Amino acid sequence: MRQFASSGFRLWNLSPEAKLVYTAFGLFSLLALVASALLYEEMVGTGTRGVRKYYLGEPHAASEPAKLAPQEPGPQMALPEEEFSGPAITVAMPYRKLLEVTHFHLFTVPVFLLIVAHLFMLTDLSSRAKMVWIAGGWGAALAHLGAPWAVRYGGVAWAPMYVGSGLALAITSAVLTLFPIWVMWRGAPEARRKRRDK
């Protein structure tokens, strides 16, 4: 931590061990984001339709009758086939579950952003570029954490906010994570210039 507090310190000055630690953290964090996106897609689906269904309990279209697994041979009972043609029953996400999900994410997302933003600040980008990307990451995270509440209590018009903020969070997180990894391993600008001049 002493290195991070000194003025003029940059990522390429880290020891190889520290570079390895931060690289592993960044890559595992990105894998966690990918796993979250895949889990969300599995639970909700893609696009705003899934968001509306998951948070508002919007009914599905008519669904097919359930297919039963093949049974072992045994006594048979002749029953008339029933067809289900109405909408599936769906329930809006309860307040408590929404609060639990938000509570968990309010502890994890800021810690992730705190770490990657600190690493991003130690790159050789301009102060303005750093401000834009870091503010973009925090803004996208805040919007994405608030989007389920907006959809649940504001209605279907807010569903695009969930998709848009998720995409913005994915892009800013990737930049805030991958750019510092690239910077720390490529070496100091002076060393790169010397290698080119040889």
MIDOSE-587314 format. One line per 2 residues: for each residue x, y, z of N, C-alpha, C. Coordinates in Angstrom, 2 decimals, decimal comma. Layout:
N
X Y Z X Y Z X Y Z; ...
This chain:
198
0,82 -1,20 0,00 0,00 0,00 0,00 0,86 1,26 0,00; 2,07 1,18 0,56 2,94 2,33 0,59 3,25 2,80 -0,83
3,42 1,82 -1,74 3,71 2,16 -3,13 2,57 2,97 -3,75; 1,33 2,58 -3,44 0,18 3,25 -4,03 0,05 4,67 -3,53
0,54 4,93 -2,31 0,41 6,27 -1,74 1,46 7,23 -2,28; 2,56 6,72 -2,81 3,63 7,60 -3,29 3,23 8,25 -4,61
3,61 9,52 -4,75 3,26 10,22 -5,99 4,16 9,73 -7,12; 3,60 9,67 -8,28 4,36 9,23 -9,45 4,43 7,72 -9,62
3,88 6,97 -8,69 3,91 5,51 -8,81 2,97 5,07 -9,92; 3,41 4,12 -10,74 2,59 3,58 -11,81 2,60 2,06 -11,74
1,63 1,44 -12,38 1,45 -0,01 -12,30 2,65 -0,81 -12,79; 3,36 -0,29 -13,76 4,48 -1,06 -14,30 5,63 -1,15 -13,29
5,57 -0,36 -12,20 6,60 -0,43 -11,16 6,33 -1,53 -10,13; 5,20 -2,18 -10,20 4,90 -3,26 -9,27 5,85 -4,44 -9,46
6,05 -5,19 -8,39 6,85 -6,40 -8,49 6,08 -7,44 -9,32; 6,76 -8,41 -9,90 6,04 -9,45 -10,66 4,99 -10,17 -9,82
5,28 -10,37 -8,52 4,31 -11,05 -7,65 3,03 -10,23 -7,51; 3,20 -8,91 -7,30 2,03 -8,03 -7,17 1,25 -7,99 -8,49
1,96 -7,95 -9,61 1,29 -7,96 -10,91 0,46 -9,23 -11,07; 1,02 -10,35 -10,64 0,30 -11,61 -10,73 -0,96 -11,58 -9,87
-0,86 -11,05 -8,66 -2,02 -10,95 -7,76 -3,12 -10,10 -8,39; -2,77 -8,92 -8,88 -3,78 -8,03 -9,45 -4,34 -8,56 -10,77
-3,52 -9,23 -11,53 -4,01 -9,83 -12,77 -5,02 -10,93 -12,46; -4,67 -11,80 -11,50 -5,60 -12,87 -11,12 -6,89 -12,29 -10,57
-6,79 -11,25 -9,73 -8,00 -10,61 -9,20 -8,87 -10,09 -10,34; -8,27 -9,40 -11,30 -9,03 -8,84 -12,41 -9,70 -9,91 -13,26
-8,96 -10,96 -13,57 -9,53 -12,01 -14,42 -10,64 -12,78 -13,69; -10,42 -13,07 -12,41 -11,47 -13,75 -11,64 -12,71 -12,86 -11,50
-12,49 -11,56 -11,34 -13,62 -10,63 -11,24 -14,43 -10,60 -12,52; -13,73 -10,60 -13,66 -14,44 -10,62 -14,94 -15,19 -11,93 -15,13
-14,58 -13,05 -14,70 -15,28 -14,33 -14,77 -16,54 -14,30 -13,90; -16,45 -13,65 -12,75 -17,62 -13,53 -11,87 -18,72 -12,73 -12,56
-18,35 -11,67 -13,28 -19,35 -10,88 -14,00 -19,98 -11,70 -15,12; -19,19 -12,48 -15,82 -19,73 -13,33 -16,88 -20,68 -14,37 -16,29
-20,27 -14,98 -15,17 -21,14 -15,96 -14,51 -22,45 -15,32 -14,05; -22,37 -14,08 -13,56 -23,59 -13,37 -13,15 -24,51 -13,13 -14,33
-23,93 -12,74 -15,46 -24,74 -12,51 -16,66 -25,39 -13,81 -17,13; -24,63 -14,90 -17,10 -25,19 -16,19 -17,52 -26,29 -16,66 -16,57
-26,08 -16,48 -15,28 -27,10 -16,84 -14,29 -28,36 -16,02 -14,49; -28,18 -14,73 -14,74 -29,33 -13,86 -14,97 -30,09 -14,30 -16,21
-29,34 -14,62 -17,29 -29,99 -15,06 -18,53 -30,76 -16,36 -18,30; -30,19 -17,26 -17,50 -30,85 -18,53 -17,20 -32,14 -18,31 -16,40
-32,10 -17,38 -15,45 -33,26 -17,13 -14,59 -34,32 -16,27 -15,27; -33,87 -15,27 -16,02 -34,79 -14,24 -16,52 -34,99 -14,30 -18,03
-33,94 -14,63 -18,75 -33,99 -14,56 -20,20 -33,28 -13,30 -20,67; -33,43 -13,00 -21,95 -32,76 -11,83 -22,49 -33,77 -10,76 -22,85
-33,29 -9,54 -22,91 -34,14 -8,43 -23,31 -35,08 -7,96 -22,22; -35,87 -6,97 -22,57 -36,77 -6,35 -21,59 -37,94 -7,26 -21,23
-38,30 -8,18 -22,09 -39,41 -9,10 -21,79 -39,11 -9,92 -20,53; -37,89 -10,43 -20,45 -37,49 -11,18 -19,27 -37,48 -10,34 -18,02
-37,04 -9,09 -18,13 -37,02 -8,17 -16,98 -38,43 -7,93 -16,48; -39,34 -7,66 -17,39 -40,74 -7,41 -17,01 -41,33 -8,64 -16,32
-41,06 -9,80 -16,88 -41,60 -11,04 -16,32 -41,03 -11,30 -14,93; -39,72 -11,12 -14,77 -39,05 -11,46 -13,52 -39,41 -10,51 -12,38
-39,42 -9,21 -12,66 -39,65 -8,24 -11,59 -41,11 -7,85 -11,40; -41,89 -7,85 -12,49 -43,28 -7,42 -12,39 -44,27 -8,57 -12,36
-43,80 -9,78 -12,69 -44,72 -10,90 -12,72 -45,63 -10,86 -13,92; -45,15 -10,24 -15,01 -45,97 -10,17 -16,23 -46,22 -11,57 -16,75
-47,47 -11,89 -17,09 -47,78 -13,26 -17,53 -47,08 -13,63 -18,83; -46,79 -14,92 -18,94 -46,23 -15,49 -20,17 -47,37 -15,65 -21,18
-46,97 -15,91 -22,39 -47,96 -16,31 -23,39 -48,42 -17,73 -23,05; -49,46 -18,18 -23,69 -49,96 -19,54 -23,43 -48,84 -20,54 -23,60
-48,74 -21,45 -22,67 -47,65 -22,42 -22,73 -48,18 -23,80 -23,07; -47,24 -24,65 -23,47 -47,60 -26,01 -23,84 -47,85 -26,83 -22,59
-48,63 -27,87 -22,70 -48,82 -28,73 -21,54 -47,49 -29,37 -21,13; -47,36 -29,62 -19,85 -46,12 -30,20 -19,34 -45,93 -31,60 -19,91
-44,69 -31,90 -20,26 -44,38 -33,23 -20,77 -43,87 -34,07 -19,60; -44,46 -35,21 -19,41 -44,07 -36,07 -18,30 -42,99 -37,03 -18,74
-42,14 -37,39 -17,79 -41,08 -38,36 -18,07 -41,71 -39,73 -18,30; -41,07 -40,56 -19,14 -41,62 -41,90 -19,36 -41,69 -42,67 -18,04
-42,76 -43,38 -17,87 -42,98 -44,13 -16,62 -42,60 -45,59 -16,80; -42,29 -46,22 -15,68 -42,03 -47,65 -15,67 -43,34 -48,38 -16,00
-43,26 -49,53 -16,66 -44,50 -50,27 -16,93 -45,19 -50,64 -15,61; -46,48 -50,55 -15,60 -47,26 -50,85 -14,40 -48,72 -50,59 -14,68
-49,50 -50,50 -13,64 -50,92 -50,25 -13,85 -51,13 -48,93 -14,57; -52,04 -48,90 -15,49 -52,33 -47,71 -16,27 -53,70 -47,16 -15,88
-53,81 -45,86 -15,90 -55,09 -45,23 -15,61 -55,44 -44,36 -16,82; -56,61 -44,53 -17,34 -57,03 -43,75 -18,51 -57,67 -42,45 -18,03
-56,98 -41,33 -18,28 -57,52 -40,02 -17,93 -57,60 -39,18 -19,18; -58,59 -38,32 -19,28 -58,66 -37,45 -20,46 -57,48 -36,46 -20,44
-56,96 -36,16 -21,64 -55,86 -35,20 -21,73 -56,40 -33,80 -21,51; -55,70 -33,05 -20,69 -56,10 -31,67 -20,44 -55,12 -30,76 -21,15
-55,66 -29,75 -21,74 -54,80 -28,77 -22,38 -54,88 -27,49 -21,60; -53,72 -26,93 -21,34 -53,65 -25,67 -20,62 -53,46 -24,56 -21,65
-54,41 -23,66 -21,72 -54,31 -22,63 -22,75 -54,23 -21,23 -22,16; -54,36 -21,08 -20,86 -54,31 -19,76 -20,25 -52,88 -19,34 -19,96
-52,72 -18,12 -19,49 -51,38 -17,65 -19,16 -50,84 -18,36 -17,92; -49,53 -18,55 -17,89 -48,90 -19,15 -16,71 -49,01 -18,16 -15,55
-49,10 -18,69 -14,35 -49,19 -17,83 -13,18 -47,80 -17,29 -12,87; -47,70 -16,00 -12,75 -46,43 -15,38 -12,38 -46,71 -14,39 -11,26
-45,72 -14,21 -10,41 -45,86 -13,33 -9,26 -44,77 -12,28 -9,32; -45,13 -11,04 -9,04 -44,13 -9,98 -9,01 -43,13 -10,25 -7,89
-41,89 -9,80 -8,10 -40,85 -10,04 -7,09 -41,24 -9,34 -5,78; -41,23 -10,08 -4,68 -41,60 -9,47 -3,40 -40,56 -8,45 -2,93
-41,00 -7,51 -2,14 -40,14 -6,45 -1,60 -38,94 -7,05 -0,87; -39,18 -8,06 -0,04 -38,09 -8,66 0,76 -37,00 -9,26 -0,12
-37,39 -9,98 -1,18 -36,39 -10,60 -2,06 -35,59 -9,52 -2,79; -36,26 -8,48 -3,23 -35,58 -7,37 -3,90 -34,60 -6,71 -2,95
-34,99 -6,57 -1,70 -34,13 -5,97 -0,69 -32,92 -6,87 -0,41; -33,11 -8,18 -0,36 -32,01 -9,11 -0,14 -30,99 -9,06 -1,27
-31,47 -9,05 -2,51 -30,56 -8,99 -3,66 -29,79 -7,68 -3,66; -30,48 -6,58 -3,38 -29,84 -5,27 -3,35 -28,80 -5,22 -2,23
-29,15 -5,74 -1,07 -28,24 -5,74 0,08 -26,93 -6,45 -0,26; -27,04 -7,62 -0,87 -25,85 -8,38 -1,25 -25,00 -7,60 -2,24
-25,63 -7,04 -3,26 -24,88 -6,32 -4,29 -24,30 -5,01 -3,79; -24,94 -4,38 -2,80 -24,39 -3,14 -2,25 -23,10 -3,39 -1,47
-22,88 -4,61 -1,04 -21,61 -4,92 -0,38 -20,54 -5,35 -1,37; -20,89 -6,05 -2,42 -19,88 -6,61 -3,32 -19,48 -5,66 -4,46
-20,43 -5,02 -5,09 -20,12 -4,18 -6,26 -19,20 -3,01 -5,89; -19,45 -2,27 -4,80 -18,54 -1,17 -4,46 -17,10 -1,63 -4,16
-16,94 -2,80 -3,54 -15,59 -3,28 -3,26 -14,86 -3,60 -4,57; -15,55 -4,26 -5,48 -14,96 -4,55 -6,80 -14,56 -3,25 -7,49
-15,48 -2,28 -7,55 -15,17 -1,02 -8,23 -14,08 -0,23 -7,52; -14,04 -0,27 -6,21 -12,99 0,41 -5,45 -11,61 -0,10 -5,86
-11,48 -1,41 -5,95 -10,18 -1,99 -6,28 -9,78 -1,70 -7,72; -10,70 -1,96 -8,66 -10,32 -1,75 -10,07 -10,15 -0,27 -10,39
-10,90 0,60 -9,73 -10,73 2,05 -9,96 -9,38 2,52 -9,45; -8,93 2,00 -8,31 -7,59 2,36 -7,81 -6,51 1,91 -8,78
-6,64 0,72 -9,30 -5,65 0,26 -10,28 -5,71 1,10 -11,55; -6,91 1,45 -11,97 -7,09 2,26 -13,17 -6,45 3,64 -13,00
-6,51 4,19 -11,78 -5,91 5,51 -11,52 -4,40 5,49 -11,68; -3,78 4,33 -11,57 -2,32 4,22 -11,66 -1,84 3,94 -13,08
-2,72 4,10 -14,06 -2,32 3,95 -15,47 -1,81 5,30 -15,98; -1,35 5,32 -17,22 -0,81 6,56 -17,78 -1,84 7,33 -18,62
-3,11 7,06 -18,43 -4,14 7,84 -19,13 -4,22 9,24 -18,55; -4,83 10,15 -19,28 -5,02 11,51 -18,77 -6,01 11,50 -17,61
-5,94 12,52 -16,77 -6,86 12,63 -15,63 -8,31 12,67 -16,12; -8,53 13,35 -17,22 -9,90 13,46 -17,75 -10,44 12,08 -18,17
-9,62 11,30 -18,88 -10,04 9,97 -19,31 -10,31 9,07 -18,10; -9,45 9,18 -17,10 -9,66 8,39 -15,88 -10,98 8,77 -15,22
-11,24 10,06 -15,12 -12,50 10,53 -14,51 -13,72 10,00 -15,26; -13,66 10,05 -16,58 -14,81 9,61 -17,39 -15,08 8,13 -17,17
-14,04 7,30 -17,26 -14,25 5,85 -17,10 -14,66 5,46 -15,69; -14,02 6,08 -14,69 -14,36 5,75 -13,31 -15,77 6,23 -12,97
-16,12 7,45 -13,35 -17,49 7,94 -13,12 -18,50 7,10 -13,88; -18,14 6,68 -15,09 -19,03 5,82 -15,87 -19,29 4,49 -15,19
-18,24 3,91 -14,61 -18,39 2,64 -13,90 -19,30 2,77 -12,68; -19,06 3,81 -11,87 -19,90 4,01 -10,68 -21,33 4,36 -11,05
-21,48 5,19 -12,09 -22,84 5,56 -12,53 -23,61 4,36 -13,07; -22,93 3,52 -13,85 -23,58 2,33 -14,39 -23,97 1,37 -13,27
-23,09 1,23 -12,27 -23,39 0,34 -11,14 -24,60 0,86 -10,36; -24,62 2,16 -10,10 -25,75 2,74 -9,37 -27,06 2,55 -10,14
-27,01 2,81 -11,45 -28,21 2,63 -12,27 -28,66 1,17 -12,30; -27,70 0,26 -12,36 -28,04 -1,16 -12,44 -28,60 -1,67 -11,11
-28,10 -1,14 -10,01 -28,65 -1,51 -8,70 -30,04 -0,93 -8,49; -30,29 0,23 -9,06 -31,60 0,86 -8,91 -32,64 0,40 -9,92
-32,18 -0,20 -11,03 -33,10 -0,59 -12,09 -34,17 -1,59 -11,64; -33,85 -2,63 -10,87 -34,92 -3,55 -10,44 -36,00 -2,84 -9,63
-35,60 -1,89 -8,80 -36,58 -1,13 -8,01 -37,45 -0,28 -8,93; -36,80 0,34 -9,92 -37,55 1,18 -10,87 -38,55 0,35 -11,66
-38,13 -0,85 -12,10 -39,04 -1,72 -12,85 -40,18 -2,20 -11,96; -39,81 -2,66 -10,76 -40,82 -3,24 -9,86 -41,86 -2,22 -9,42
-41,43 -1,00 -9,11 -42,37 -0,02 -8,57 -42,71 1,11 -9,55; -41,97 1,20 -10,65 -42,25 2,24 -11,64 -42,96 1,73 -12,88
-42,90 0,40 -13,10 -43,60 -0,18 -14,23 -42,69 -0,57 -15,38; -43,33 -1,09 -16,42 -42,60 -1,67 -17,56 -41,78 -0,65 -18,33
-42,10 0,61 -18,22 -41,35 1,63 -18,96 -39,88 1,67 -18,52; -39,58 1,17 -17,32 -38,22 1,19 -16,79 -37,42 -0,05 -17,18
-38,01 -1,03 -17,82 -37,30 -2,26 -18,18 -36,05 -2,01 -19,03; -36,06 -1,09 -20,01 -34,84 -0,85 -20,78 -33,68 -0,32 -19,93
-34,01 0,32 -18,80 -32,96 0,81 -17,91 -32,12 -0,34 -17,38; -32,76 -1,47 -17,10 -32,03 -2,63 -16,57 -31,05 -3,16 -17,61
-31,53 -3,32 -18,83 -30,68 -3,86 -19,90 -29,56 -2,87 -20,23; -29,90 -1,60 -20,37 -28,90 -0,58 -20,72 -27,84 -0,40 -19,65
-28,26 -0,35 -18,39 -27,29 -0,18 -17,31 -26,41 -1,42 -17,15; -26,98 -2,60 -17,40 -26,17 -3,82 -17,35 -25,11 -3,84 -18,42
-25,47 -3,39 -19,62 -24,50 -3,31 -20,71 -23,42 -2,28 -20,40; -23,82 -1,11 -19,88 -22,86 -0,07 -19,51 -21,92 -0,55 -18,41
-22,47 -1,28 -17,44 -21,63 -1,80 -16,36 -20,65 -2,84 -16,88; -21,08 -3,67 -17,81 -20,18 -4,68 -18,39 -19,02 -4,02 -19,15
-19,33 -2,99 -19,93 -18,29 -2,32 -20,71 -17,31 -1,58 -19,81; -17,83 -0,78 -18,87 -16,94 -0,02 -18,00 -16,12 -0,95 -17,10
-16,72 -2,02 -16,62 -15,98 -2,97 -15,78 -14,85 -3,63 -16,56; -15,12 -3,98 -17,81 -14,09 -4,59 -18,65 -12,92 -3,63 -18,86
-13,23 -2,37 -19,16 -12,16 -1,39 -19,38 -11,39 -1,13 -18,08; -12,12 -0,91 -16,98 -11,47 -0,62 -15,69 -10,62 -1,80 -15,21
-10,92 -2,99 -15,66 -10,18 -4,17 -15,23 -9,07 -4,56 -16,20; -9,37 -4,60 -17,48 -8,39 -5,11 -18,45 -7,30 -4,09 -18,80
-7,66 -2,81 -18,86 -6,64 -1,81 -19,21 -5,50 -1,76 -18,19; -5,79 -1,74 -16,88 -4,67 -1,77 -15,92 -3,81 -3,04 -16,03
-4,44 -4,16 -16,32 -3,65 -5,40 -16,48 -2,69 -5,26 -17,66; -3,19 -4,71 -18,75 -2,34 -4,51 -19,93 -1,21 -3,54 -19,61
-1,54 -2,43 -18,91 -0,54 -1,41 -18,57 0,54 -1,99 -17,66; 0,16 -2,76 -16,67 1,16 -3,25 -15,70 2,14 -4,23 -16,32
1,72 -4,97 -17,34 2,61 -5,96 -17,94 3,38 -5,42 -19,15; 2,95 -4,33 -19,74 3,65 -3,84 -20,95 4,93 -3,11 -20,60
5,09 -2,62 -19,37 6,33 -1,93 -18,96 6,20 -0,43 -19,05; 7,22 0,25 -18,51 7,23 1,71 -18,50 7,35 2,27 -19,90
6,76 3,43 -20,18 6,85 4,01 -21,53 8,29 4,25 -21,98; 9,17 4,67 -21,05 10,58 4,91 -21,43 11,25 3,61 -21,87
11,00 2,54 -21,13 11,59 1,24 -21,49 11,08 0,77 -22,84; 9,81 1,00 -23,13 9,26 0,60 -24,43 9,90 1,42 -25,54
10,12 2,73 -25,30 10,74 3,58 -26,31 12,17 3,10 -26,60; 12,90 2,76 -25,54 14,28 2,28 -25,73 14,31 1,00 -26,54
13,37 0,09 -26,26 13,32 -1,18 -27,01 13,02 -0,91 -28,48; 12,12 0,08 -28,75 11,80 0,40 -30,15 12,99 1,03 -30,88
13,75 1,85 -30,15 14,86 2,57 -30,78 16,05 1,68 -31,10; 16,14 0,52 -30,46 17,28 -0,38 -30,71 17,23 -0,97 -32,09
